[in-house]
Amino acid sequence: MTNITLSMENETYSAMKKYSEIKWSEFIRKAIKQRIEELDKIEQSRNNEGILTMLASEHTLKKDWDNKKDERWDHV
């Protein structure tokens, strides 16, 4: 496991001491892990959007390209 150091305001640190029963390092580990999972979901959603857009565009282009009744394609 890797150690990290962080800085915080004195008031925040004093308030943390008030609740000494809380394992603050575990709390921070869980908060960071949760945020990373949220960011990964957002990134995955963006990637899926791009793929869906690409597939939809490909379908539309293929539909237009395969349209034999469209005389614009006669001279291509």
PDB file of N, CA, C and O in Angstrom, chain B, residues numbered from 101:
ATOM      1  N   MET B 101       0.851  -1.182   0.000  1.00  0.00           N
ATOM      2  CA  MET B 101       0.000   0.000   0.000  1.00  0.00           C
ATOM      3  C   MET B 101       0.890   1.236   0.000  1.00  0.00           C
ATOM      4  O   MET B 101       1.939   1.256   0.644  1.00  0.00           O
ATOM      5  N   THR B 102       0.473   2.246  -0.713  1.00  0.00           N
ATOM      6  CA  THR B 102       1.214   3.491  -0.819  1.00  0.00           C
ATOM      7  C   THR B 102       0.691   4.495   0.203  1.00  0.00           C
ATOM      8  O   THR B 102      -0.503   4.529   0.499  1.00  0.00           O
ATOM      9  N   ASN B 103       1.582   5.295   0.727  1.00  0.00           N
ATOM     10  CA  ASN B 103       1.197   6.362   1.648  1.00  0.00           C
ATOM     11  C   ASN B 103       1.155   7.684   0.897  1.00  0.00           C
ATOM     12  O   ASN B 103       1.953   7.926  -0.009  1.00  0.00           O
ATOM     13  N   ILE B 104       0.214   8.535   1.286  1.00  0.00           N
ATOM     14  CA  ILE B 104       0.158   9.885   0.734  1.00  0.00           C
ATOM     15  C   ILE B 104       0.067  10.876   1.888  1.00  0.00           C
ATOM     16  O   ILE B 104      -0.350  10.526   2.992  1.00  0.00           O
ATOM     17  N   THR B 105       0.456  12.089   1.623  1.00  0.00           N
ATOM     18  CA  THR B 105       0.357  13.159   2.604  1.00  0.00           C
ATOM     19  C   THR B 105      -0.529  14.232   2.015  1.00  0.00           C
ATOM     20  O   THR B 105      -0.429  14.546   0.829  1.00  0.00           O
ATOM     21  N   LEU B 106      -1.404  14.801   2.845  1.00  0.00           N
ATOM     22  CA  LEU B 106      -2.234  15.885   2.343  1.00  0.00           C
ATOM     23  C   LEU B 106      -2.249  17.034   3.330  1.00  0.00           C
ATOM     24  O   LEU B 106      -2.004  16.859   4.524  1.00  0.00           O
ATOM     25  N   SER B 107      -2.536  18.182   2.818  1.00  0.00           N
ATOM     26  CA  SER B 107      -2.612  19.380   3.647  1.00  0.00           C
ATOM     27  C   SER B 107      -4.063  19.766   3.822  1.00  0.00           C
ATOM     28  O   SER B 107      -4.886  19.587   2.925  1.00  0.00           O
ATOM     29  N   MET B 108      -4.363  20.299   4.994  1.00  0.00           N
ATOM     30  CA  MET B 108      -5.726  20.767   5.251  1.00  0.00           C
ATOM     31  C   MET B 108      -5.677  21.940   6.211  1.00  0.00           C
ATOM     32  O   MET B 108      -4.674  22.186   6.881  1.00  0.00           O
ATOM     33  N   GLU B 109      -6.777  22.647   6.256  1.00  0.00           N
ATOM     34  CA  GLU B 109      -6.872  23.812   7.134  1.00  0.00           C
ATOM     35  C   GLU B 109      -6.851  23.355   8.594  1.00  0.00           C
ATOM     36  O   GLU B 109      -7.328  22.270   8.924  1.00  0.00           O
ATOM     37  N   ASN B 110      -6.297  24.190   9.446  1.00  0.00           N
ATOM     38  CA  ASN B 110      -6.208  23.872  10.877  1.00  0.00           C
ATOM     39  C   ASN B 110      -7.580  23.625  11.491  1.00  0.00           C
ATOM     40  O   ASN B 110      -7.740  22.748  12.340  1.00  0.00           O
ATOM     41  N   GLU B 111      -8.570  24.405  11.057  1.00  0.00           N
ATOM     42  CA  GLU B 111      -9.920  24.253  11.615  1.00  0.00           C
ATOM     43  C   GLU B 111     -10.479  22.859  11.299  1.00  0.00           C
ATOM     44  O   GLU B 111     -11.128  22.230  12.136  1.00  0.00           O
ATOM     45  N   THR B 112     -10.216  22.400  10.087  1.00  0.00           N
ATOM     46  CA  THR B 112     -10.693  21.076   9.686  1.00  0.00           C
ATOM     47  C   THR B 112     -10.011  20.002  10.514  1.00  0.00           C
ATOM     48  O   THR B 112     -10.661  19.066  10.981  1.00  0.00           O
ATOM     49  N   TYR B 113      -8.714  20.133  10.696  1.00  0.00           N
ATOM     50  CA  TYR B 113      -7.973  19.150  11.475  1.00  0.00           C
ATOM     51  C   TYR B 113      -8.459  19.129  12.925  1.00  0.00           C
ATOM     52  O   TYR B 113      -8.591  18.060  13.521  1.00  0.00           O
ATOM     53  N   SER B 114      -8.722  20.289  13.484  1.00  0.00           N
ATOM     54  CA  SER B 114      -9.237  20.364  14.859  1.00  0.00           C
ATOM     55  C   SER B 114     -10.596  19.684  14.960  1.00  0.00           C
ATOM     56  O   SER B 114     -10.874  18.978  15.929  1.00  0.00           O
ATOM     57  N   ALA B 115     -11.428  19.898  13.968  1.00  0.00           N
ATOM     58  CA  ALA B 115     -12.748  19.259  13.970  1.00  0.00           C
ATOM     59  C   ALA B 115     -12.621  17.743  13.850  1.00  0.00           C
ATOM     60  O   ALA B 115     -13.392  17.005  14.463  1.00  0.00           O
ATOM     61  N   MET B 116     -11.660  17.280  13.070  1.00  0.00           N
ATOM     62  CA  MET B 116     -11.429  15.838  12.940  1.00  0.00           C
ATOM     63  C   MET B 116     -11.030  15.235  14.288  1.00  0.00           C
ATOM     64  O   MET B 116     -11.475  14.141  14.632  1.00  0.00           O
ATOM     65  N   LYS B 117     -10.204  15.934  15.043  1.00  0.00           N
ATOM     66  CA  LYS B 117      -9.766  15.449  16.360  1.00  0.00           C
ATOM     67  C   LYS B 117     -10.952  15.267  17.296  1.00  0.00           C
ATOM     68  O   LYS B 117     -10.961  14.382  18.151  1.00  0.00           O
ATOM     69  N   LYS B 118     -11.950  16.119  17.116  1.00  0.00           N
ATOM     70  CA  LYS B 118     -13.146  16.063  17.951  1.00  0.00           C
ATOM     71  C   LYS B 118     -13.856  14.716  17.784  1.00  0.00           C
ATOM     72  O   LYS B 118     -14.505  14.226  18.708  1.00  0.00           O
ATOM     73  N   TYR B 119     -13.724  14.134  16.607  1.00  0.00           N
ATOM     74  CA  TYR B 119     -14.368  12.854  16.302  1.00  0.00           C
ATOM     75  C   TYR B 119     -13.295  11.776  16.138  1.00  0.00           C
ATOM     76  O   TYR B 119     -13.183  11.145  15.087  1.00  0.00           O
ATOM     77  N   SER B 120     -12.526  11.584  17.180  1.00  0.00           N
ATOM     78  CA  SER B 120     -11.372  10.687  17.116  1.00  0.00           C
ATOM     79  C   SER B 120     -11.767   9.219  16.923  1.00  0.00           C
ATOM     80  O   SER B 120     -10.922   8.400  16.561  1.00  0.00           O
ATOM     81  N   GLU B 121     -13.021   8.880  17.158  1.00  0.00           N
ATOM     82  CA  GLU B 121     -13.460   7.490  16.953  1.00  0.00           C
ATOM     83  C   GLU B 121     -13.541   7.123  15.472  1.00  0.00           C
ATOM     84  O   GLU B 121     -13.582   5.943  15.123  1.00  0.00           O
ATOM     85  N   ILE B 122     -13.562   8.124  14.611  1.00  0.00           N
ATOM     86  CA  ILE B 122     -13.613   7.872  13.167  1.00  0.00           C
ATOM     87  C   ILE B 122     -12.206   7.598  12.659  1.00  0.00           C
ATOM     88  O   ILE B 122     -11.268   8.334  12.966  1.00  0.00           O
ATOM     89  N   LYS B 123     -12.071   6.538  11.885  1.00  0.00           N
ATOM     90  CA  LYS B 123     -10.783   6.228  11.247  1.00  0.00           C
ATOM     91  C   LYS B 123     -10.713   7.061   9.966  1.00  0.00           C
ATOM     92  O   LYS B 123     -11.185   6.644   8.908  1.00  0.00           O
ATOM     93  N   TRP B 124     -10.120   8.234  10.086  1.00  0.00           N
ATOM     94  CA  TRP B 124     -10.131   9.195   8.993  1.00  0.00           C
ATOM     95  C   TRP B 124      -9.396   8.695   7.758  1.00  0.00           C
ATOM     96  O   TRP B 124      -9.813   8.990   6.639  1.00  0.00           O
ATOM     97  N   SER B 125      -8.318   7.949   7.934  1.00  0.00           N
ATOM     98  CA  SER B 125      -7.598   7.457   6.754  1.00  0.00           C
ATOM     99  C   SER B 125      -8.465   6.469   5.972  1.00  0.00           C
ATOM    100  O   SER B 125      -8.449   6.467   4.741  1.00  0.00           O
ATOM    101  N   GLU B 126      -9.225   5.628   6.687  1.00  0.00           N
ATOM    102  CA  GLU B 126     -10.122   4.694   6.007  1.00  0.00           C
ATOM    103  C   GLU B 126     -11.245   5.460   5.300  1.00  0.00           C
ATOM    104  O   GLU B 126     -11.631   5.120   4.182  1.00  0.00           O
ATOM    105  N   PHE B 127     -11.759   6.490   5.961  1.00  0.00           N
ATOM    106  CA  PHE B 127     -12.799   7.322   5.365  1.00  0.00           C
ATOM    107  C   PHE B 127     -12.310   7.952   4.062  1.00  0.00           C
ATOM    108  O   PHE B 127     -13.020   7.946   3.056  1.00  0.00           O
ATOM    109  N   ILE B 128     -11.095   8.494   4.087  1.00  0.00           N
ATOM    110  CA  ILE B 128     -10.521   9.139   2.898  1.00  0.00           C
ATOM    111  C   ILE B 128     -10.270   8.121   1.800  1.00  0.00           C
ATOM    112  O   ILE B 128     -10.540   8.395   0.631  1.00  0.00           O
ATOM    113  N   ARG B 129      -9.747   6.926   2.167  1.00  0.00           N
ATOM    114  CA  ARG B 129      -9.524   5.866   1.171  1.00  0.00           C
ATOM    115  C   ARG B 129     -10.820   5.517   0.452  1.00  0.00           C
ATOM    116  O   ARG B 129     -10.845   5.402  -0.773  1.00  0.00           O
ATOM    117  N   LYS B 130     -11.898   5.349   1.219  1.00  0.00           N
ATOM    118  CA  LYS B 130     -13.197   4.999   0.624  1.00  0.00           C
ATOM    119  C   LYS B 130     -13.734   6.137  -0.245  1.00  0.00           C
ATOM    120  O   LYS B 130     -14.296   5.892  -1.313  1.00  0.00           O
ATOM    121  N   ALA B 131     -13.563   7.374   0.211  1.00  0.00           N
ATOM    122  CA  ALA B 131     -14.050   8.524  -0.564  1.00  0.00           C
ATOM    123  C   ALA B 131     -13.310   8.637  -1.893  1.00  0.00           C
ATOM    124  O   ALA B 131     -13.920   8.908  -2.928  1.00  0.00           O
ATOM    125  N   ILE B 132     -11.992   8.428  -1.864  1.00  0.00           N
ATOM    126  CA  ILE B 132     -11.209   8.502  -3.098  1.00  0.00           C
ATOM    127  C   ILE B 132     -11.616   7.376  -4.044  1.00  0.00           C
ATOM    128  O   ILE B 132     -11.803   7.601  -5.240  1.00  0.00           O
ATOM    129  N   LYS B 133     -11.753   6.167  -3.508  1.00  0.00           N
ATOM    130  CA  LYS B 133     -12.147   5.023  -4.328  1.00  0.00           C
ATOM    131  C   LYS B 133     -13.518   5.254  -4.967  1.00  0.00           C
ATOM    132  O   LYS B 133     -13.713   4.962  -6.147  1.00  0.00           O
ATOM    133  N   GLN B 134     -14.459   5.775  -4.192  1.00  0.00           N
ATOM    134  CA  GLN B 134     -15.800   6.051  -4.711  1.00  0.00           C
ATOM    135  C   GLN B 134     -15.755   7.092  -5.828  1.00  0.00           C
ATOM    136  O   GLN B 134     -16.435   6.950  -6.845  1.00  0.00           O
ATOM    137  N   ARG B 135     -14.959   8.127  -5.636  1.00  0.00           N
ATOM    138  CA  ARG B 135     -14.864   9.176  -6.660  1.00  0.00           C
ATOM    139  C   ARG B 135     -14.257   8.635  -7.946  1.00  0.00           C
ATOM    140  O   ARG B 135     -14.706   8.979  -9.039  1.00  0.00           O
ATOM    141  N   ILE B 136     -13.238   7.788  -7.821  1.00  0.00           N
ATOM    142  CA  ILE B 136     -12.618   7.189  -9.002  1.00  0.00           C
ATOM    143  C   ILE B 136     -13.631   6.326  -9.749  1.00  0.00           C
ATOM    144  O   ILE B 136     -13.681   6.353 -10.979  1.00  0.00           O
ATOM    145  N   GLU B 137     -14.438   5.561  -9.013  1.00  0.00           N
ATOM    146  CA  GLU B 137     -15.470   4.738  -9.654  1.00  0.00           C
ATOM    147  C   GLU B 137     -16.484   5.606 -10.391  1.00  0.00           C
ATOM    148  O   GLU B 137     -16.917   5.262 -11.491  1.00  0.00           O
ATOM    149  N   GLU B 138     -16.865   6.734  -9.785  1.00  0.00           N
ATOM    150  CA  GLU B 138     -17.793   7.659 -10.438  1.00  0.00           C
ATOM    151  C   GLU B 138     -17.188   8.223 -11.720  1.00  0.00           C
ATOM    152  O   GLU B 138     -17.858   8.287 -12.750  1.00  0.00           O
ATOM    153  N   LEU B 139     -15.937   8.627 -11.656  1.00  0.00           N
ATOM    154  CA  LEU B 139     -15.258   9.179 -12.832  1.00  0.00           C
ATOM    155  C   LEU B 139     -15.117   8.127 -13.926  1.00  0.00           C
ATOM    156  O   LEU B 139     -15.273   8.435 -15.108  1.00  0.00           O
ATOM    157  N   ASP B 140     -14.821   6.883 -13.538  1.00  0.00           N
ATOM    158  CA  ASP B 140     -14.718   5.802 -14.520  1.00  0.00           C
ATOM    159  C   ASP B 140     -16.059   5.577 -15.221  1.00  0.00           C
ATOM    160  O   ASP B 140     -16.096   5.339 -16.428  1.00  0.00           O
ATOM    161  N   LYS B 141     -17.164   5.652 -14.464  1.00  0.00           N
ATOM    162  CA  LYS B 141     -18.488   5.484 -15.067  1.00  0.00           C
ATOM    163  C   LYS B 141     -18.785   6.606 -16.059  1.00  0.00           C
ATOM    164  O   LYS B 141     -19.338   6.369 -17.133  1.00  0.00           O
ATOM    165  N   ILE B 142     -18.411   7.826 -15.687  1.00  0.00           N
ATOM    166  CA  ILE B 142     -18.627   8.964 -16.584  1.00  0.00           C
ATOM    167  C   ILE B 142     -17.804   8.779 -17.852  1.00  0.00           C
ATOM    168  O   ILE B 142     -18.301   8.995 -18.957  1.00  0.00           O
ATOM    169  N   GLU B 143     -16.549   8.379 -17.693  1.00  0.00           N
ATOM    170  CA  GLU B 143     -15.684   8.168 -18.851  1.00  0.00           C
ATOM    171  C   GLU B 143     -16.224   7.047 -19.728  1.00  0.00           C
ATOM    172  O   GLU B 143     -16.238   7.168 -20.953  1.00  0.00           O
ATOM    173  N   GLN B 144     -16.664   5.965 -19.112  1.00  0.00           N
ATOM    174  CA  GLN B 144     -17.221   4.844 -19.876  1.00  0.00           C
ATOM    175  C   GLN B 144     -18.483   5.284 -20.618  1.00  0.00           C
ATOM    176  O   GLN B 144     -18.711   4.884 -21.760  1.00  0.00           O
ATOM    177  N   SER B 145     -19.292   6.100 -19.968  1.00  0.00           N
ATOM    178  CA  SER B 145     -20.509   6.608 -20.595  1.00  0.00           C
ATOM    179  C   SER B 145     -20.172   7.442 -21.822  1.00  0.00           C
ATOM    180  O   SER B 145     -20.836   7.337 -22.854  1.00  0.00           O
ATOM    181  N   ARG B 146     -19.130   8.275 -21.707  1.00  0.00           N
ATOM    182  CA  ARG B 146     -18.703   9.083 -22.843  1.00  0.00           C
ATOM    183  C   ARG B 146     -18.229   8.196 -23.978  1.00  0.00           C
ATOM    184  O   ARG B 146     -18.550   8.441 -25.141  1.00  0.00           O
ATOM    185  N   ASN B 147     -17.459   7.156 -23.641  1.00  0.00           N
ATOM    186  CA  ASN B 147     -16.965   6.239 -24.664  1.00  0.00           C
ATOM    187  C   ASN B 147     -18.123   5.526 -25.345  1.00  0.00           C
ATOM    188  O   ASN B 147     -18.124   5.372 -26.566  1.00  0.00           O
ATOM    189  N   ASN B 148     -19.111   5.089 -24.565  1.00  0.00           N
ATOM    190  CA  ASN B 148     -20.270   4.412 -25.139  1.00  0.00           C
ATOM    191  C   ASN B 148     -21.052   5.344 -26.046  1.00  0.00           C
ATOM    192  O   ASN B 148     -21.531   4.934 -27.103  1.00  0.00           O
ATOM    193  N   GLU B 149     -21.181   6.603 -25.632  1.00  0.00           N
ATOM    194  CA  GLU B 149     -21.882   7.591 -26.452  1.00  0.00           C
ATOM    195  C   GLU B 149     -21.202   7.729 -27.797  1.00  0.00           C
ATOM    196  O   GLU B 149     -21.863   7.772 -28.834  1.00  0.00           O
ATOM    197  N   GLY B 150     -19.875   7.798 -27.781  1.00  0.00           N
ATOM    198  CA  GLY B 150     -19.119   7.927 -29.020  1.00  0.00           C
ATOM    199  C   GLY B 150     -19.304   6.721 -29.918  1.00  0.00           C
ATOM    200  O   GLY B 150     -19.451   6.860 -31.133  1.00  0.00           O
ATOM    201  N   ILE B 151     -19.297   5.533 -29.321  1.00  0.00           N
ATOM    202  CA  ILE B 151     -19.477   4.312 -30.097  1.00  0.00           C
ATOM    203  C   ILE B 151     -20.885   4.258 -30.675  1.00  0.00           C
ATOM    204  O   ILE B 151     -21.069   3.917 -31.843  1.00  0.00           O
ATOM    205  N   LEU B 152     -21.887   4.597 -29.847  1.00  0.00           N
ATOM    206  CA  LEU B 152     -23.268   4.573 -30.332  1.00  0.00           C
ATOM    207  C   LEU B 152     -23.476   5.586 -31.449  1.00  0.00           C
ATOM    208  O   LEU B 152     -24.165   5.301 -32.429  1.00  0.00           O
ATOM    209  N   THR B 153     -22.889   6.756 -31.305  1.00  0.00           N
ATOM    210  CA  THR B 153     -22.990   7.781 -32.354  1.00  0.00           C
ATOM    211  C   THR B 153     -22.352   7.281 -33.637  1.00  0.00           C
ATOM    212  O   THR B 153     -22.906   7.448 -34.724  1.00  0.00           O
ATOM    213  N   MET B 154     -21.184   6.667 -33.504  1.00  0.00           N
ATOM    214  CA  MET B 154     -20.480   6.147 -34.670  1.00  0.00           C
ATOM    215  C   MET B 154     -21.319   5.064 -35.358  1.00  0.00           C
ATOM    216  O   MET B 154     -21.453   5.058 -36.582  1.00  0.00           O
ATOM    217  N   LEU B 155     -21.882   4.149 -34.560  1.00  0.00           N
ATOM    218  CA  LEU B 155     -22.696   3.079 -35.140  1.00  0.00           C
ATOM    219  C   LEU B 155     -23.942   3.637 -35.809  1.00  0.00           C
ATOM    220  O   LEU B 155     -24.329   3.188 -36.888  1.00  0.00           O
ATOM    221  N   ALA B 156     -24.571   4.623 -35.164  1.00  0.00           N
ATOM    222  CA  ALA B 156     -25.758   5.232 -35.751  1.00  0.00           C
ATOM    223  C   ALA B 156     -25.408   5.928 -37.058  1.00  0.00           C
ATOM    224  O   ALA B 156     -26.154   5.830 -38.033  1.00  0.00           O
ATOM    225  N   SER B 157     -24.293   6.620 -37.084  1.00  0.00           N
ATOM    226  CA  SER B 157     -23.857   7.309 -38.302  1.00  0.00           C
ATOM    227  C   SER B 157     -23.549   6.301 -39.400  1.00  0.00           C
ATOM    228  O   SER B 157     -23.911   6.505 -40.559  1.00  0.00           O
ATOM    229  N   GLU B 158     -22.883   5.216 -39.034  1.00  0.00           N
ATOM    230  CA  GLU B 158     -22.549   4.186 -40.011  1.00  0.00           C
ATOM    231  C   GLU B 158     -23.826   3.588 -40.596  1.00  0.00           C
ATOM    232  O   GLU B 158     -23.918   3.358 -41.802  1.00  0.00           O
ATOM    233  N   HIS B 159     -24.801   3.341 -39.739  1.00  0.00           N
ATOM    234  CA  HIS B 159     -26.070   2.780 -40.202  1.00  0.00           C
ATOM    235  C   HIS B 159     -26.756   3.750 -41.171  1.00  0.00           C
ATOM    236  O   HIS B 159     -27.256   3.341 -42.219  1.00  0.00           O
ATOM    237  N   THR B 160     -26.775   5.024 -40.812  1.00  0.00           N
ATOM    238  CA  THR B 160     -27.404   6.037 -41.662  1.00  0.00           C
ATOM    239  C   THR B 160     -26.679   6.149 -42.998  1.00  0.00           C
ATOM    240  O   THR B 160     -27.311   6.193 -44.053  1.00  0.00           O
ATOM    241  N   LEU B 161     -25.350   6.195 -42.947  1.00  0.00           N
ATOM    242  CA  LEU B 161     -24.576   6.298 -44.190  1.00  0.00           C
ATOM    243  C   LEU B 161     -24.774   5.066 -45.071  1.00  0.00           C
ATOM    244  O   LEU B 161     -24.919   5.184 -46.288  1.00  0.00           O
ATOM    245  N   LYS B 162     -24.778   3.896 -44.459  1.00  0.00           N
ATOM    246  CA  LYS B 162     -24.954   2.658 -45.216  1.00  0.00           C
ATOM    247  C   LYS B 162     -26.338   2.638 -45.866  1.00  0.00           C
ATOM    248  O   LYS B 162     -26.496   2.242 -47.021  1.00  0.00           O
ATOM    249  N   LYS B 163     -27.323   3.071 -45.103  1.00  0.00           N
ATOM    250  CA  LYS B 163     -28.687   3.116 -45.630  1.00  0.00           C
ATOM    251  C   LYS B 163     -28.739   4.028 -46.854  1.00  0.00           C
ATOM    252  O   LYS B 163     -29.327   3.670 -47.875  1.00  0.00           O
ATOM    253  N   ASP B 164     -28.128   5.200 -46.751  1.00  0.00           N
ATOM    254  CA  ASP B 164     -28.103   6.135 -47.879  1.00  0.00           C
ATOM    255  C   ASP B 164     -27.299   5.570 -49.041  1.00  0.00           C
ATOM    256  O   ASP B 164     -27.704   5.696 -50.197  1.00  0.00           O
ATOM    257  N   TRP B 165     -26.171   4.954 -48.746  1.00  0.00           N
ATOM    258  CA  TRP B 165     -25.298   4.433 -49.785  1.00  0.00           C
ATOM    259  C   TRP B 165     -25.971   3.296 -50.542  1.00  0.00           C
ATOM    260  O   TRP B 165     -25.824   3.191 -51.760  1.00  0.00           O
ATOM    261  N   ASP B 166     -26.711   2.442 -49.830  1.00  0.00           N
ATOM    262  CA  ASP B 166     -27.344   1.280 -50.451  1.00  0.00           C
ATOM    263  C   ASP B 166     -28.671   1.599 -51.138  1.00  0.00           C
ATOM    264  O   ASP B 166     -29.350   0.702 -51.638  1.00  0.00           O
ATOM    265  N   ASN B 167     -29.028   2.859 -51.158  1.00  0.00           N
ATOM    266  CA  ASN B 167     -30.306   3.238 -51.740  1.00  0.00           C
ATOM    267  C   ASN B 167     -30.185   3.265 -53.269  1.00  0.00           C
ATOM    268  O   ASN B 167     -29.796   4.280 -53.846  1.00  0.00           O
ATOM    269  N   LYS B 168     -30.513   2.170 -53.904  1.00  0.00           N
ATOM    270  CA  LYS B 168     -30.359   2.043 -55.356  1.00  0.00           C
ATOM    271  C   LYS B 168     -31.377   2.878 -56.124  1.00  0.00           C
ATOM    272  O   LYS B 168     -31.169   3.180 -57.300  1.00  0.00           O
ATOM    273  N   LYS B 169     -32.460   3.249 -55.479  1.00  0.00           N
ATOM    274  CA  LYS B 169     -33.483   4.041 -56.158  1.00  0.00           C
ATOM    275  C   LYS B 169     -33.093   5.512 -56.249  1.00  0.00           C
ATOM    276  O   LYS B 169     -33.721   6.284 -56.974  1.00  0.00           O
ATOM    277  N   ASP B 170     -32.069   5.889 -55.521  1.00  0.00           N
ATOM    278  CA  ASP B 170     -31.643   7.281 -55.521  1.00  0.00           C
ATOM    279  C   ASP B 170     -30.759   7.508 -56.745  1.00  0.00           C
ATOM    280  O   ASP B 170     -29.659   6.960 -56.822  1.00  0.00           O
ATOM    281  N   GLU B 171     -31.223   8.301 -57.691  1.00  0.00           N
ATOM    282  CA  GLU B 171     -30.486   8.504 -58.938  1.00  0.00           C
ATOM    283  C   GLU B 171     -29.201   9.306 -58.774  1.00  0.00           C
ATOM    284  O   GLU B 171     -28.395   9.371 -59.702  1.00  0.00           O
ATOM    285  N   ARG B 172     -28.992   9.926 -57.595  1.00  0.00           N
ATOM    286  CA  ARG B 172     -27.734  10.639 -57.377  1.00  0.00           C
ATOM    287  C   ARG B 172     -26.553   9.689 -57.431  1.00  0.00           C
ATOM    288  O   ARG B 172     -25.432  10.123 -57.700  1.00  0.00           O
ATOM    289  N   TRP B 173     -26.773   8.394 -57.179  1.00  0.00           N
ATOM    290  CA  TRP B 173     -25.681   7.431 -57.139  1.00  0.00           C
ATOM    291  C   TRP B 173     -25.372   6.854 -58.524  1.00  0.00           C
ATOM    292  O   TRP B 173     -24.424   6.086 -58.681  1.00  0.00           O
ATOM    293  N   ASP B 174     -26.153   7.217 -59.496  1.00  0.00           N
ATOM    294  CA  ASP B 174     -25.935   6.663 -60.832  1.00  0.00           C
ATOM    295  C   ASP B 174     -24.623   7.142 -61.457  1.00  0.00           C
ATOM    296  O   ASP B 174     -24.034   6.440 -62.278  1.00  0.00           O
ATOM    297  N   HIS B 175     -24.175   8.310 -61.078  1.00  0.00           N
ATOM    298  CA  HIS B 175     -23.002   8.898 -61.725  1.00  0.00           C
ATOM    299  C   HIS B 175     -21.810   9.013 -60.772  1.00  0.00           C
ATOM    300  O   HIS B 175     -20.922   9.839 -60.983  1.00  0.00           O
ATOM    301  N   VAL B 176     -21.792   8.207 -59.751  1.00  0.00           N
ATOM    302  CA  VAL B 176     -20.689   8.262 -58.791  1.00  0.00           C
ATOM    303  C   VAL B 176     -19.604   7.306 -59.183  1.00  0.00           C
ATOM    304  O   VAL B 176     -18.588   7.209 -58.494  1.00  0.00           O
TER     305      VAL B 176
END
